[in-house]
C-alpha cells in the first residue's frame, strides 16, 4: 500500500539509482545502512521477500561479507507523505 526508502515516500515515478554502494533518490545520494519501510499485507510482503531472487542473492552477500539485514514486523509504523521534488541544477 505504501513504501519509503530512507524515510522518503516512494511512488511509481520516483527516480531510484544505484551508484557504487549508494542509492540516489531524487538526485540525493544515501549510503548504507538503508531503511526500507512498507505498509501492506504482511503475508504477501513476506512471501515477496522469500520468493525474490534478489533477496536470495543479498542473503549470500550478507553472510559472505558480514553485512546487516533485518526484517521487522510491526503492528504500526509512520509513513511520510509524498512530496514533490524538483531536480537540482548547478549554474556553471
The first five atom37 places (N, CA, C, CB, O) and aatype in JSON, in Angstrom:
{
  "aatype": [20, 20, 20, 20, 20, 20, 20, 20, 20, 20, 20, 20, 20, 20, 20, 20, 20, 20, 20, 20, 20, 20, 20, 20, 20, 20, 20, 20, 20, 20, 20, 20, 20, 20, 20, 20, 20, 20, 20, 20, 20, 20, 20, 20, 20, 20, 20, 20, 20, 20, 20, 20, 20, 20, 20, 20, 20, 20, 20, 20, 20, 20, 20, 20, 20, 20, 20, 20, 20, 20, 20, 20, 20, 20, 20, 20, 20, 20, 20, 20, 20, 20, 20, 20, 20, 20, 20, 20, 20, 20, 20, 20],
  "atom_mask": [
    [1, 1, 1, 1, 1],
    [1, 1, 1, 1, 1],
    [1, 1, 1, 1, 1],
    [1, 1, 1, 1, 1],
    [1, 1, 1, 1, 1],
    [1, 1, 1, 1, 1],
    [1, 1, 1, 1, 1],
    [1, 1, 1, 1, 1],
    [1, 1, 1, 1, 1],
    [1, 1, 1, 1, 1],
    [1, 1, 1, 1, 1],
    [1, 1, 1, 1, 1],
    [1, 1, 1, 1, 1],
    [1, 1, 1, 1, 1],
    [1, 1, 1, 1, 1],
    [1, 1, 1, 1, 1],
    [1, 1, 1, 1, 1],
    [1, 1, 1, 1, 1],
    [1, 1, 1, 1, 1],
    [1, 1, 1, 1, 1],
    [1, 1, 1, 1, 1],
    [1, 1, 1, 1, 1],
    [1, 1, 1, 1, 1],
    [1, 1, 1, 1, 1],
    [1, 1, 1, 1, 1],
    [1, 1, 1, 1, 1],
    [1, 1, 1, 1, 1],
    [1, 1, 1, 1, 1],
    [1, 1, 1, 1, 1],
    [1, 1, 1, 1, 1],
    [1, 1, 1, 1, 1],
    [1, 1, 1, 1, 1],
    [1, 1, 1, 1, 1],
    [1, 1, 1, 1, 1],
    [1, 1, 1, 1, 1],
    [1, 1, 1, 1, 1],
    [1, 1, 1, 1, 1],
    [1, 1, 1, 1, 1],
    [1, 1, 1, 1, 1],
    [1, 1, 1, 1, 1],
    [1, 1, 1, 1, 1],
    [1, 1, 1, 1, 1],
    [1, 1, 1, 1, 1],
    [1, 1, 1, 1, 1],
    [1, 1, 1, 1, 1],
    [1, 1, 1, 1, 1],
    [1, 1, 1, 1, 1],
    [1, 1, 1, 1, 1],
    [1, 1, 1, 1, 1],
    [1, 1, 1, 1, 1],
    [1, 1, 1, 1, 1],
    [1, 1, 1, 1, 1],
    [1, 1, 1, 1, 1],
    [1, 1, 1, 1, 1],
    [1, 1, 1, 1, 1],
    [1, 1, 1, 1, 1],
    [1, 1, 1, 1, 1],
    [1, 1, 1, 1, 1],
    [1, 1, 1, 1, 1],
    [1, 1, 1, 1, 1],
    [1, 1, 1, 1, 1],
    [1, 1, 1, 1, 1],
    [1, 1, 1, 1, 1],
    [1, 1, 1, 1, 1],
    [1, 1, 1, 1, 1],
    [1, 1, 1, 1, 1],
    [1, 1, 1, 1, 1],
    [1, 1, 1, 1, 1],
    [1, 1, 1, 1, 1],
    [1, 1, 1, 1, 1],
    [1, 1, 1, 1, 1],
    [1, 1, 1, 1, 1],
    [1, 1, 1, 1, 1],
    [1, 1, 1, 1, 1],
    [1, 1, 1, 1, 1],
    [1, 1, 1, 1, 1],
    [1, 1, 1, 1, 1],
    [1, 1, 1, 1, 1],
    [1, 1, 1, 1, 1],
    [1, 1, 1, 1, 1],
    [1, 1, 1, 1, 1],
    [1, 1, 1, 1, 1],
    [1, 1, 1, 1, 1],
    [1, 1, 1, 1, 1],
    [1, 1, 1, 1, 1],
    [1, 1, 1, 1, 1],
    [1, 1, 1, 1, 1],
    [1, 1, 1, 1, 1],
    [1, 1, 1, 1, 1],
    [1, 1, 1, 1, 1],
    [1, 1, 1, 1, 1],
    [1, 1, 1, 1, 1]
  ],
  "atom_positions": [
    [[0.82, -1.2, 0.0], [0.0, 0.0, 0.0], [0.86, 1.26, 0.0], [-0.93, 0.0, 1.2], [0.48, 2.28, -0.58]],
    [[2.03, 1.19, 0.65], [2.94, 2.34, 0.69], [4.35, 1.85, 0.99], [2.48, 3.39, 1.75], [4.54, 0.83, 1.65]],
    [[5.33, 2.59, 0.49], [6.73, 2.23, 0.74], [7.56, 3.5, 0.89], [7.29, 1.34, -0.41], [7.28, 4.52, 0.26]],
    [[8.58, 3.41, 1.73], [9.53, 4.52, 1.85], [10.94, 3.94, 1.9], [9.23, 5.38, 3.11], [11.17, 2.83, 2.39]],
    [[11.89, 4.72, 1.4], [13.3, 4.39, 1.47], [13.99, 5.58, 2.11], [13.9, 4.06, 0.04], [13.83, 6.71, 1.67]],
    [[14.77, 5.3, 3.16], [15.47, 6.36, 3.88], [14.48, 7.46, 4.31], [16.6, 6.96, 3.01], [14.81, 8.65, 4.31]],
    [[13.29, 7.05, 4.67], [12.23, 7.94, 5.15], [11.72, 8.91, 4.07], [12.72, 8.73, 6.34], [11.22, 9.98, 4.39]],
    [[11.86, 8.52, 2.8], [11.3, 9.27, 1.68], [10.25, 8.4, 1.03], [12.41, 9.7, 0.64], [10.53, 7.27, 0.63]],
    [[9.05, 8.9, 0.91], [7.96, 8.15, 0.31], [8.29, 7.86, -1.15], [6.62, 8.93, 0.42], [8.77, 8.74, -1.86]],
    [[8.04, 6.65, -1.58], [8.31, 6.21, -2.94], [6.99, 6.0, -3.66], [9.17, 4.91, -2.96], [6.07, 5.38, -3.12]],
    [[6.9, 6.54, -4.87], [5.73, 6.31, -5.71], [6.22, 5.77, -7.05], [4.89, 7.64, -5.9], [7.42, 5.6, -7.26]],
    [[5.3, 5.49, -7.95], [5.66, 4.84, -9.22], [6.63, 5.66, -10.06], [4.41, 4.56, -10.02], [7.35, 5.09, -10.88]],
    [[6.67, 6.96, -9.89], [7.55, 7.79, -10.71], [8.83, 8.22, -9.98], [6.81, 9.03, -11.17], [9.6, 9.03, -10.5]],
    [[9.07, 7.69, -8.78], [10.26, 8.03, -8.03], [11.49, 7.52, -8.76], [10.19, 7.46, -6.6], [11.56, 6.36, -9.16]],
    [[12.47, 8.4, -8.92], [13.73, 8.01, -9.54], [14.67, 7.41, -8.51], [14.39, 9.21, -10.23], [15.04, 8.08, -7.54]],
    [[15.05, 6.16, -8.7], [15.96, 5.47, -7.79], [17.11, 4.92, -8.63], [15.23, 4.31, -6.99], [16.89, 4.24, -9.63]],
    [[18.35, 5.23, -8.21], [19.53, 4.75, -8.92], [20.53, 4.19, -7.92], [20.17, 5.86, -9.75], [20.63, 4.67, -6.8]],
    [[21.25, 3.19, -8.34], [22.39, 2.7, -7.56], [23.65, 3.25, -8.2], [22.42, 1.12, -7.5], [23.86, 3.13, -9.41]],
    [[24.5, 3.87, -7.38], [25.78, 4.39, -7.84], [26.82, 3.89, -6.86], [25.77, 5.97, -7.95], [26.92, 4.39, -5.74]],
    [[27.59, 2.9, -7.28], [28.52, 2.27, -6.34], [27.73, 1.62, -5.23], [29.53, 3.31, -5.77], [26.84, 0.81, -5.48]],
    [[28.07, 1.97, -3.98], [27.3, 1.4, -2.86], [26.28, 2.39, -2.32], [28.25, 0.96, -1.74], [25.75, 2.19, -1.23]],
    [[26.0, 3.45, -3.07], [24.99, 4.41, -2.61], [23.72, 4.28, -3.45], [25.54, 5.86, -2.7], [23.74, 3.81, -4.58]],
    [[22.62, 4.7, -2.85], [21.34, 4.78, -3.53], [21.03, 6.25, -3.71], [20.2, 4.03, -2.74], [21.14, 7.03, -2.76]],
    [[20.64, 6.62, -4.91], [20.32, 8.02, -5.2], [18.81, 8.15, -5.36], [21.07, 8.52, -6.49], [18.21, 7.52, -6.23]],
    [[18.21, 8.97, -4.49], [16.78, 9.27, -4.54], [16.61, 10.74, -4.81], [16.06, 8.85, -3.21], [17.13, 11.58, -4.07]],
    [[15.89, 11.07, -5.86], [15.64, 12.48, -6.2], [16.94, 13.26, -6.3], [14.72, 13.12, -5.15], [17.0, 14.44, -5.92]],
    [[18.0, 12.61, -6.81], [19.27, 13.28, -7.0], [20.15, 13.37, -5.76], [19.03, 14.63, -7.51], [21.25, 13.93, -5.82]],
    [[19.69, 12.82, -4.63], [20.45, 12.88, -3.38], [20.99, 11.49, -3.06], [19.56, 13.42, -2.2], [20.2, 10.54, -2.96]],
    [[22.33, 11.33, -2.91], [22.89, 10.02, -2.6], [22.76, 9.68, -1.11], [24.34, 9.97, -3.02], [22.93, 10.54, -0.25]],
    [[22.47, 8.42, -0.83], [22.39, 7.91, 0.53], [23.29, 6.68, 0.63], [20.92, 7.56, 0.94], [23.26, 5.81, -0.24]],
    [[24.07, 6.63, 1.69], [24.96, 5.49, 1.93], [24.31, 4.52, 2.9], [26.32, 5.97, 2.48], [23.4, 4.9, 3.64]],
    [[24.77, 3.26, 2.92], [24.22, 2.29, 3.86], [24.47, 2.73, 5.3], [24.82, 0.91, 3.63], [25.4, 3.5, 5.55]],
    [[23.67, 2.26, 6.22], [22.62, 1.26, 6.05], [21.36, 1.88, 5.47], [22.31, 0.58, 7.38], [21.08, 3.06, 5.69]],
    [[20.6, 1.08, 4.75], [19.35, 1.53, 4.15], [18.18, 1.07, 4.99], [19.23, 1.0, 2.71], [18.16, -0.04, 5.52]],
    [[17.2, 1.94, 5.1], [15.97, 1.58, 5.79], [14.83, 1.66, 4.79], [15.71, 2.52, 7.03], [14.54, 2.72, 4.22]],
    [[14.19, 0.53, 4.58], [13.05, 0.45, 3.68], [11.85, 0.04, 4.52], [13.3, -0.57, 2.5], [11.89, -0.97, 5.23]],
    [[10.78, 0.82, 4.44], [9.56, 0.54, 5.18], [8.43, 0.31, 4.19], [9.22, 1.7, 6.17], [8.37, 0.94, 3.14]],
    [[7.54, -0.61, 4.54], [6.4, -0.9, 3.67], [5.16, -1.14, 4.51], [6.69, -2.13, 2.78], [5.22, -1.7, 5.61]],
    [[4.04, -0.7, 3.98], [2.74, -0.95, 4.59], [1.95, -1.83, 3.62], [1.97, 0.39, 4.91], [1.83, -1.51, 2.44]],
    [[1.43, -2.91, 4.13], [0.64, -3.81, 3.29], [0.36, -5.1, 4.01], [1.36, -4.08, 1.97], [0.61, -5.22, 5.21]],
    [[-0.16, -6.07, 3.29], [-0.46, -7.38, 3.83], [0.85, -8.07, 4.21], [-1.28, -8.24, 2.82], [1.68, -8.35, 3.35]],
    [[1.03, -8.35, 5.5], [2.29, -8.92, 5.99], [2.66, -10.22, 5.3], [2.22, -9.16, 7.48], [3.81, -10.44, 4.93]],
    [[1.68, -11.08, 5.12], [1.96, -12.38, 4.49], [2.42, -12.2, 3.05], [0.72, -13.28, 4.53], [3.36, -12.87, 2.61]],
    [[1.77, -11.32, 2.32], [2.16, -11.09, 0.93], [3.53, -10.42, 0.84], [1.1, -10.22, 0.21], [4.34, -10.77, -0.02]],
    [[3.79, -9.47, 1.73], [5.09, -8.81, 1.72], [6.21, -9.81, 2.05], [5.11, -7.65, 2.72], [7.25, -9.81, 1.4]],
    [[5.98, -10.65, 3.07], [7.0, -11.64, 3.45], [7.2, -12.66, 2.34], [6.6, -12.35, 4.74], [8.33, -13.05, 2.06]],
    [[6.12, -13.08, 1.7], [6.23, -14.04, 0.59], [7.02, -13.43, -0.56], [4.83, -14.47, 0.1], [7.83, -14.12, -1.19]],
    [[6.8, -12.15, -0.84], [7.56, -11.49, -1.9], [9.05, -11.48, -1.58], [7.05, -10.04, -2.1], [9.88, -11.71, -2.47]],
    [[9.4, -11.24, -0.32], [10.81, -11.3, 0.08], [11.34, -12.72, -0.03], [10.98, -10.78, 1.53], [12.43, -12.94, -0.56]],
    [[10.58, -13.68, 0.45], [11.01, -15.08, 0.43], [11.19, -15.61, -0.98], [10.02, -15.94, 1.18], [12.06, -16.45, -1.22]],
    [[10.38, -15.14, -1.92], [10.42, -15.63, -3.3], [11.37, -14.85, -4.2], [9.03, -15.58, -3.9], [11.55, -15.21, -5.36]],
    [[11.98, -13.8, -3.69], [12.81, -12.91, -4.51], [14.22, -13.45, -4.71], [12.88, -11.54, -3.87], [14.93, -13.74, -3.75]],
    [[14.61, -13.58, -5.96], [15.99, -13.98, -6.28], [16.97, -12.9, -5.83], [16.15, -14.25, -7.8], [18.08, -13.21, -5.41]],
    [[16.56, -11.64, -5.91], [17.42, -10.53, -5.46], [17.72, -10.64, -3.96], [16.75, -9.17, -5.76], [18.85, -10.45, -3.54]],
    [[16.69, -10.95, -3.18], [16.89, -11.09, -1.73], [17.74, -12.32, -1.44], [15.54, -11.19, -1.0], [18.56, -12.3, -0.52]],
    [[17.55, -13.39, -2.2], [18.39, -14.57, -2.03], [19.86, -14.23, -2.29], [17.93, -15.71, -2.97], [20.74, -14.64, -1.54]],
    [[20.11, -13.47, -3.35], [21.48, -13.04, -3.64], [22.01, -12.13, -2.54], [21.54, -12.3, -5.0], [23.17, -12.26, -2.13]],
    [[21.17, -11.23, -2.05], [21.57, -10.35, -0.96], [21.96, -11.16, 0.27], [20.45, -9.36, -0.62], [22.95, -10.85, 0.93]],
    [[21.18, -12.18, 0.57], [21.47, -13.01, 1.74], [22.85, -13.67, 1.61], [20.38, -14.08, 1.91], [23.55, -13.83, 2.61]],
    [[23.23, -14.05, 0.39], [24.57, -14.6, 0.17], [25.64, -13.57, 0.54], [24.74, -15.04, -1.29], [26.63, -13.9, 1.19]],
    [[25.43, -12.32, 0.12], [26.38, -11.24, 0.44], [26.39, -10.92, 1.94], [26.04, -9.97, -0.35], [27.43, -10.62, 2.51]],
    [[25.22, -11.0, 2.55], [25.12, -10.75, 3.99], [26.02, -11.72, 4.75], [23.65, -10.9, 4.48], [26.74, -11.32, 5.66]],
    [[25.99, -12.99, 4.36], [26.81, -14.0, 5.02], [28.29, -13.81, 4.64], [26.33, -15.42, 4.63], [29.16, -13.79, 5.51]],
    [[28.55, -13.67, 3.36], [29.93, -13.6, 2.87], [30.69, -12.4, 3.41], [29.94, -13.56, 1.36], [31.86, -12.51, 3.77]],
    [[30.02, -11.24, 3.46], [30.69, -10.01, 3.86], [30.25, -9.49, 5.23], [30.45, -8.95, 2.83], [30.57, -8.36, 5.6]],
    [[29.52, -10.32, 5.96], [29.04, -9.98, 7.31], [28.29, -8.65, 7.33], [30.23, -9.93, 8.28], [28.56, -7.76, 8.14]],
    [[27.34, -8.53, 6.42], [26.51, -7.33, 6.33], [25.31, -7.48, 7.25], [26.05, -7.09, 4.87], [24.99, -8.58, 7.69]],
    [[24.65, -6.39, 7.53], [23.44, -6.43, 8.32], [22.21, -6.58, 7.43], [23.32, -5.17, 9.18], [22.16, -6.03, 6.33]],
    [[21.25, -7.31, 7.91], [19.96, -7.46, 7.22], [18.94, -7.88, 8.26], [20.04, -8.51, 6.04], [19.14, -8.86, 8.97]],
    [[17.86, -7.13, 8.33], [16.85, -7.42, 9.33], [15.48, -7.06, 8.79], [17.13, -6.67, 10.65], [15.3, -6.01, 8.17]],
    [[14.52, -7.94, 9.01], [13.13, -7.67, 8.66], [12.35, -7.63, 9.96], [12.55, -8.76, 7.67], [12.4, -8.56, 10.76]],
    [[11.63, -6.53, 10.17], [10.81, -6.38, 11.37], [9.35, -6.29, 10.97], [11.23, -5.12, 12.18], [8.99, -5.57, 10.04]],
    [[8.52, -7.03, 11.67], [7.08, -6.9, 11.5], [6.56, -6.05, 12.65], [6.37, -8.31, 11.47], [6.73, -6.39, 13.82]],
    [[5.94, -4.95, 12.3], [5.41, -4.04, 13.32], [3.92, -3.85, 13.09], [6.15, -2.69, 13.29], [3.45, -3.84, 11.95]],
    [[3.2, -3.68, 14.18], [1.76, -3.5, 14.06], [1.4, -2.1, 13.59], [1.08, -3.79, 15.39], [0.3, -1.87, 13.08]],
    [[2.33, -1.15, 13.77], [2.06, 0.23, 13.37], [3.37, 0.92, 13.02], [1.32, 0.99, 14.5], [4.34, 0.84, 13.77]],
    [[3.39, 1.6, 11.88], [4.55, 2.42, 11.51], [4.06, 3.75, 10.98], [5.44, 1.69, 10.47], [2.92, 3.89, 10.55]],
    [[4.94, 4.72, 11.01], [4.64, 6.04, 10.46], [5.26, 6.13, 9.07], [5.17, 7.17, 11.4], [6.44, 5.82, 8.89]],
    [[4.47, 6.54, 8.11], [4.94, 6.65, 6.73], [4.89, 8.11, 6.31], [4.08, 5.76, 5.77], [3.86, 8.76, 6.45]],
    [[6.01, 8.64, 5.79], [6.0, 10.04, 5.36], [5.06, 10.24, 4.17], [7.42, 10.51, 5.01], [4.88, 9.33, 3.35]],
    [[4.5, 11.42, 4.08], [3.68, 11.76, 2.91], [4.61, 11.98, 1.73], [2.81, 13.01, 3.18], [5.77, 12.35, 1.9]],
    [[4.09, 11.75, 0.52], [4.87, 12.02, -0.67], [4.96, 13.52, -0.85], [4.24, 11.35, -1.92], [3.99, 14.24, -0.62]],
    [[6.13, 13.97, -1.25], [6.27, 15.38, -1.58], [7.01, 15.52, -2.89], [7.01, 16.14, -0.45], [7.84, 14.68, -3.24]],
    [[6.7, 16.55, -3.6], [7.28, 16.78, -4.91], [8.72, 17.26, -4.77], [6.45, 17.8, -5.7], [9.02, 18.11, -3.93]],
    [[9.59, 16.71, -5.59], [11.0, 17.13, -5.61], [11.28, 17.71, -6.99], [11.97, 15.92, -5.29], [10.78, 17.21, -8.0]],
    [[12.07, 18.75, -7.01], [12.5, 19.3, -8.29], [13.95, 18.96, -8.47], [12.26, 20.84, -8.36], [14.74, 18.99, -7.53]],
    [[14.3, 18.65, -9.7], [15.69, 18.29, -9.99], [16.59, 19.46, -9.67], [15.86, 17.88, -11.47], [16.26, 20.62, -9.92]],
    [[17.73, 19.14, -9.1], [18.72, 20.17, -8.77], [19.57, 20.45, -9.99], [19.62, 19.73, -7.57], [19.9, 19.53, -10.74]],
    [[19.91, 21.68, -10.19], [20.82, 22.01, -11.27], [21.83, 23.02, -10.75], [20.06, 22.56, -12.51], [21.5, 23.88, -9.92]],
    [[23.03, 22.91, -11.23], [24.1, 23.81, -10.82], [24.42, 24.77, -11.95], [25.36, 23.03, -10.4], [24.62, 24.35, -13.09]],
    [[24.46, 26.02, -11.62], [24.83, 27.02, -12.64], [26.34, 27.03, -12.78], [24.29, 28.46, -12.26], [27.06, 27.06, -11.78]],
    [[26.81, 27.01, -13.98], [28.25, 26.92, -14.18], [28.79, 28.12, -14.69], [28.6, 25.86, -15.05], [30.0, 28.21, -14.91]]
  ]
}
